[in-house]
Every structure is written in structure tokens, then in C-alpha cells.
């Protein structure tokens, strides 16, 4: 089993077992020791892994770190463990104290679900206050798996990891700044864009006028990018030999339903974009050919098997405030106000629950 498969297998294990893990020791045994093992280290070999290694701190004697990964008889990674339900934010000082008296270049604080990796980029031998890498093992991305792999026994190289750590640290901080500016633009951020299109003086009332415009422009641009990628993905994956495509399937997936001349129903491009997003999301659960839509005067439905009794969600886009309605266990609409199509991704689990409900009943 390669590293990627081992980590994903551990992620599945965490999801299945976590509610039955009641103590910190159980967290170590069920989640953290398998993680160390996935990194290629033998948890039962004291030449590779030392549990409860002593880290005397000044006058405090007998302080112990949960695990120390060893190489050439020196610690290279200190691991401080907590129960999976514990908030790691209140425990990083403990790891910092251990790190500062150790020769290890890296520290790891974990509750078996969140893994935070630290080093000393700011000041030598003093652990940074922020991790350079944070991974949620239940929500892994491929690039994070590649970063974790650098800590594997077969690939471990201090200089290589430090180089990556510096990039990851600054990338993470930049990403946070960008996210904050996108969701709540600062005055300086607004001015930077407004001065490109507005020739007058940047007075406060002008900044106030442009702030929501900048926010909406960013959201619209992100939606455009998402929609273009979804259209491309759907086009590629839906391409099948003509002998395998029925005329019914072509009608559902490729040709929008046009409103009749005397009909009050008008299917908008925004509704079709929303449909494509839901279709792309739900293909993780069912074949894409089973996702269809029907439009009505007051709402736009995305359906399983083109069956009105199997709504996955409904769009209410004909009002000043736009809503997506997810479906509860009683098949009732639960409306959620949205600002942009990007918000549709927030309700992925609700779409899946609706599909599971219909599949289970069958």
C-alpha cells in the first residue's frame, strides 16, 4: 500500500471510529500511532519512535513529550497528542516549551484529526507561533498528502521540508488575507480597485459606495471561473460514443428546455448554471445522467431520475433575495438565502442526504 492509500485508509478509520474514542490514550492508539506507522516508522522500535520522551524544561523535571521520531539517535519530530475532541489552540504552548529545549527541527500538535506542523522560521530554536502546515485528515487534498509525504521515513530531508515550510507559511498567510479581503474588503483594498475606474477624489462616501460593488464583482468573477470549469468538466465526462447515447439523454443533458411562446415559465441562464453546479456535485453519488431539472413559475427543481417526487433541491431565483431549498426527511423545503451561485457548494451534504433518502426507500 502506498502512502496516499494508507493516509486515506486512516481517514476512513477516523470517520468510523471517532465517536467511540473516549480518552486521549485511545486517540493515540486508534489514530495517531497508525499515522506514525503510515509515515514509515515502527512505533514499537525505540530507535525510531520513543513514547513519553523526557524533555526537562528549566527547573521542571520529568516533562514528557508523547512521541519523538528519531533519526541517528536524535529527535527529528516531536509529537504532542490530545483527545480528538479537544481544541488544539489551547495546547500549542506546551509543544513550544518542549521544542525549545530539544534538538528537533519540527513539532507536531495533533488530536488525531487535525495535524499542525511547526518549525522555527522566525527565530532559530524558537518554535513559531503559527504552524506552517495544518491538515484535517478527514478533509484531505492531494497537495496536502504530498506535503505529509515529505515527513515519511523514506523521503525525510530537513532542508527540503524547511524550504517547503517557508513557502507554505507565507502562502497560508496570503491566502488568509485574500479570503478576508474577499469577504470583507478593507478601505485600502476597495480604493486600489476603485481608482482604476473612478476619476474623482476617493472620499469616504465614494469608498462606501464601491465597497459592495467590489465584493459583488469578486463574487461574480469567482462564479464565472467555477461555471467555466464545471462546463468543461461536464462536457468531457459526458462525451460518450453516439451508439451509447439515447435521444432522451441528449435532451436532458445538452439541450435546455425552451419556454413555449405562451408559457409564463422562463428558464434563465443563471438557473441552468445552478443546475450544472448541482449536477457536478451530485455525480459523486449517482450517474450524471440521472440528474435532471424541471422549471416552474415559482421555482426551478433539480431532480433525481427526472421524477418530481425526488427533488434534490429547488432554486427560488425569481425574488429579490435568492434562495436554494434543500429537502428534509419529510420532503419539505428548507430555504437558505444565497448571495451567489458559489454558495450552492455549502449544501453538498444536504443534496447527498436527499439522494440517499430516495435510494434507501427503493
C-alpha positions in Angstrom: 0.0 0.0 0.0 1.5 3.4 -1.0 1.4 6.4 1.3 -1.6 8.1 -0.3 -3.7 4.9 0.1 -2.5 4.5 3.7 -3.5 8.0 4.7 -6.9 7.8 3.0 -7.5 4.5 4.7 -6.6 6.1 8.0 -9.1 9.0 7.2 -11.8 6.5 6.7 -10.9 4.8 10.0 -11.1 8.1 11.9 -14.6 8.9 10.5 -15.9 5.5 11.5 -14.3 5.2 15.0 -14.1 8.7 16.4 -17.4 8.7 18.3 -16.3 5.6 20.2 -12.9 7.1 21.3 -13.4 8.4 24.8 -9.8 9.1 26.0 -6.5 10.7 24.9 -4.8 7.3 25.2 -7.5 5.8 22.9 -6.9 8.6 20.5 -3.2 7.8 20.4 -3.8 4.1 19.9 -6.5 4.3 17.3 -5.5 7.4 15.2 -2.0 8.7 16.0 0.0 5.6 16.1 -1.4 4.4 12.8 -0.5 7.9 11.4 3.1 7.5 12.6 3.1 4.0 11.1 1.9 5.4 7.8 4.9 7.7 7.8 7.0 4.6 7.7 8.2 4.4 11.3 7.9 1.4 13.5 6.1 2.6 16.7 7.4 -0.3 18.6 11.0 0.3 17.7 12.7 2.7 20.3 15.4 3.5 17.7 12.7 5.1 15.6 9.9 6.1 17.9 10.3 7.0 21.6 7.0 7.3 23.5 6.9 9.6 26.6 10.4 11.0 25.9 11.7 13.2 28.7 12.0 16.9 27.9 13.2 18.7 31.1 12.3 22.4 31.0 14.5 24.5 33.3 13.6 23.6 36.8 10.7 21.5 35.7 12.0 17.9 35.6 10.3 14.9 34.2 8.3 16.7 31.5 7.5 14.3 28.7 6.5 14.6 25.0 4.1 12.0 23.8 6.2 10.7 20.9 9.6 11.6 19.5 10.5 10.4 16.0 14.2 9.5 15.9 17.0 9.5 13.3 20.6 8.8 14.0 19.7 8.8 17.8 18.4 12.4 17.6 14.8 13.5 17.7 13.7 15.0 14.4 9.9 15.4 15.1 8.2 15.9 18.4 4.6 14.9 18.6 2.2 16.2 21.3 -1.2 14.5 21.3 -4.6 15.4 22.6 -8.1 13.8 22.7 -9.8 14.2 19.3 -12.5 16.5 20.7 -10.0 18.9 22.2 -9.3 22.4 20.8 -5.7 22.5 19.8 -5.5 26.3 20.2 -5.2 25.9 24.0 -2.3 23.4 23.8 0.3 24.9 21.5 2.3 26.5 24.3 3.1 23.0 25.7 4.6 21.9 22.5 6.5 25.2 22.2 8.2 24.5 25.6 9.3 21.0 24.5 10.5 22.2 21.1 12.7 25.0 22.6 14.8 22.5 24.7 15.0 19.9 22.0 17.3 19.5 19.0 14.3 18.5 16.9 13.6 20.8 14.0 9.9 20.1 13.7 7.0 19.8 16.1 3.6 18.3 15.6 0.5 19.1 17.6 -2.5 16.8 16.9 -5.7 15.4 18.2 -5.7 12.6 15.6 -7.9 14.6 13.2 -6.1 18.0 12.9 -2.4 17.8 12.4 -0.4 21.1 12.9 3.3 21.1 11.9 5.6 23.7 13.4 9.3 24.8 12.9 11.5 27.8 13.7 11.3 30.0 10.6 11.2 33.3 12.5 13.9 32.7 15.1 16.3 29.8 15.3 15.5 27.2 18.0 12.3 29.1 19.0 9.1 27.4 17.7 6.9 29.7 15.5 3.6 30.6 17.0 1.8 29.5 13.8 2.0 26.2 12.1 3.4 26.1 8.5 1.2 23.2 7.7 -2.3 22.3 9.0 -4.1 19.2 7.8 -7.6 17.9 8.6 -7.2 14.2 7.9 -11.0 13.9 7.2 -10.8 16.6 4.5 -7.6 15.8 2.7 -6.4 17.4 -0.6 -3.8 15.9 -2.8 -1.3 18.7 -2.3 -1.6 18.2 1.5 -0.8 14.5 1.1 2.3 15.4 -0.9 3.4 17.7 2.0 2.8 15.0 4.6 4.8 12.5 2.4 7.9 14.7 3.0 7.8 13.5 6.6 7.9 9.9 5.5 10.9 7.9 6.7 11.9 7.2 3.1 11.8 10.9 2.0 12.6 12.9 5.1 15.0 15.7 4.4 15.3 18.7 6.7 16.4 21.2 4.1 13.7 20.1 1.7 10.9 20.4 4.3 12.2 23.8 5.6 12.1 25.1 2.1 8.6 24.0 1.6 7.7 25.2 5.1 8.7 28.8 4.3 6.6 28.8 1.1 3.6 27.1 2.9 3.8 29.6 5.7 3.7 32.7 3.5 1.1 31.1 1.1 -1.1 30.4 4.1 -0.9 33.9 5.4 -1.5 35.4 2.0 -4.5 33.1 1.5 -6.0 34.3 4.8 -5.5 37.9 3.8 -7.1 37.3 0.4 -10.1 35.4 2.0 -10.6 38.3 4.5 -10.4 40.9 1.8 -12.8 39.0 -0.5 -15.4 38.5 2.2 -15.0 41.9 4.0 -13.0 44.3 1.7 -10.9 46.9 3.6 -10.8 50.5 2.6 -7.4 50.2 1.1 -8.4 47.2 -0.9 -11.5 49.0 -2.2 -9.5 52.1 -3.1 -7.0 50.0 -5.1 -9.7 48.9 -7.5 -11.9 51.9 -7.4 -9.2 54.3 -8.5 -8.9 52.2 -11.7 -12.4 53.1 -12.7 -13.3 56.3 -10.8 -11.5 59.5 -11.6 -12.8 61.6 -8.7 -11.5 62.0 -5.2 -11.6 58.9 -3.0 -13.8 60.4 -0.3 -15.3 58.1 2.4 -18.7 58.2 0.7 -17.1 57.0 -2.5 -15.3 54.2 -0.7 -18.6 53.2 0.9 -20.3 53.2 -2.5 -17.6 51.0 -4.1 -17.2 48.5 -1.2 -20.3 46.4 -2.0 -19.5 46.7 -5.7 -16.0 45.4 -5.3 -17.4 42.5 -3.2 -20.0 41.6 -5.8 -17.5 41.9 -8.6 -15.2 39.4 -6.9 -18.0 37.0 -6.2 -19.2 37.3 -9.8 -15.7 36.6 -11.1 -15.3 33.6 -8.9 -18.7 32.3 -10.1 -17.6 32.7 -13.7 -14.4 30.7 -13.1 -16.4 27.9 -11.4 -19.0 27.8 -14.0 -16.5 27.6 -16.8 -14.6 24.8 -15.2 -17.8 22.9 -14.4 -19.0 23.3 -18.0 -15.7 22.0 -19.2 -15.7 19.0 -16.8 -19.3 18.1 -17.7 -18.6 18.3 -21.4 -15.6 16.0 -21.1 -17.2 13.4 -18.8 -20.5 13.4 -20.7 -18.9 12.7 -24.0 -19.9 9.2 -25.0 -20.0 7.3 -28.3 -23.2 8.1 -30.1 -24.2 4.5 -30.1 -24.4 4.7 -26.3 -26.4 7.9 -26.1 -30.2 7.9 -26.3 -32.1 10.8 -27.6 -33.7 11.2 -24.2 -30.2 11.6 -22.5 -29.2 14.2 -25.1 -32.3 16.2 -24.4 -31.7 16.1 -20.7 -28.0 16.9 -20.6 -27.3 19.0 -23.6 -30.4 20.9 -24.8 -32.0 23.4 -22.5 -35.8 23.3 -22.4 -37.1 26.3 -24.2 -40.2 28.1 -22.9 -43.2 27.8 -25.1 -44.4 31.1 -26.7 -47.5 31.2 -24.5 -45.8 29.9 -21.4 -45.0 32.1 -18.3 -42.1 29.9 -17.4 -38.7 31.3 -18.5 -35.6 29.2 -17.7 -32.8 31.6 -17.1 -29.1 31.1 -17.8 -28.5 31.5 -14.0 -30.8 28.6 -13.3 -29.0 26.5 -15.8 -25.7 27.4 -14.3 -27.1 26.4 -10.9 -28.2 23.1 -12.4 -24.8 22.4 -13.8 -23.2 23.0 -10.4 -25.6 20.6 -8.6 -25.1 18.1 -11.4 -21.4 18.2 -11.0 -21.6 17.9 -7.2 -24.1 15.0 -7.3 -22.2 13.0 -9.8 -20.1 11.9 -6.8 -23.2 10.0 -5.6 -25.0 8.9 -8.8 -24.5 8.7 -12.6 -24.7 12.2 -14.1 -27.5 11.0 -16.5 -29.8 10.6 -13.5 -29.7 14.3 -12.6 -32.4 16.3 -14.4 -34.2 19.6 -14.0 -37.7 21.0 -14.4 -38.7 24.6 -14.3 -41.9 26.0 -12.8 -43.2 29.6 -12.4 -42.1 30.0 -8.8 -39.1 27.7 -8.6 -36.6 25.6 -10.5 -36.1 22.0 -9.4 -33.2 19.6 -9.7 -34.5 16.1 -9.6 -33.2 12.5 -9.3 -34.4 10.3 -12.3 -36.4 13.2 -13.7 -39.0 12.4 -11.0 -40.9 15.2 -9.3 -41.2 13.0 -6.2 -37.4 13.0 -5.9 -36.3 16.6 -5.6 -32.6 17.1 -4.8 -33.1 20.8 -4.3 -35.1 23.8 -5.6 -33.9 27.2 -6.7 -36.0 30.3 -5.9 -34.4 32.9 -8.1 -37.4 35.0 -9.1 -37.3 37.1 -5.9 -35.1 40.0 -4.7 -33.4 37.6 -2.3 -32.4 34.3 -4.0 -32.8 31.0 -2.2 -31.7 27.4 -2.6 -34.1 25.0 -0.8 -32.7 21.7 0.4 -35.0 18.8 1.2 -35.5 17.4 4.7 -36.6 13.9 5.7 -40.3 14.8 5.3 -39.6 16.1 1.7 -40.2 19.7 2.8 -38.2 22.6 1.5 -35.6 24.2 3.9 -34.7 27.5 2.3 -31.3 29.1 2.5 -30.6 32.6 1.3 -27.6 32.8 -1.1 -25.6 35.7 -2.4 -24.1 33.9 -5.4 -24.0 30.5 -7.1 -20.8 29.8 -5.2 -22.9 29.4 -2.0 -24.5 26.3 -3.5 -21.4 24.3 -2.6 -22.2 24.8 1.1 -25.1 22.4 1.0 -23.4 19.4 -0.7 -24.2 17.1 2.2 -27.9 18.1 2.1 -28.1 17.1 -1.6 -26.4 13.8 -0.8 -28.8 13.1 2.0 -31.8 13.7 -0.3 -30.4 11.2 -2.8 -29.6 8.7 -0.1 -33.2 9.0 1.2 -34.7 8.1 -2.2 -32.2 5.3 -2.8 -32.8 3.8 0.6 -36.6 3.8 0.1 -36.2 2.0 -3.2 
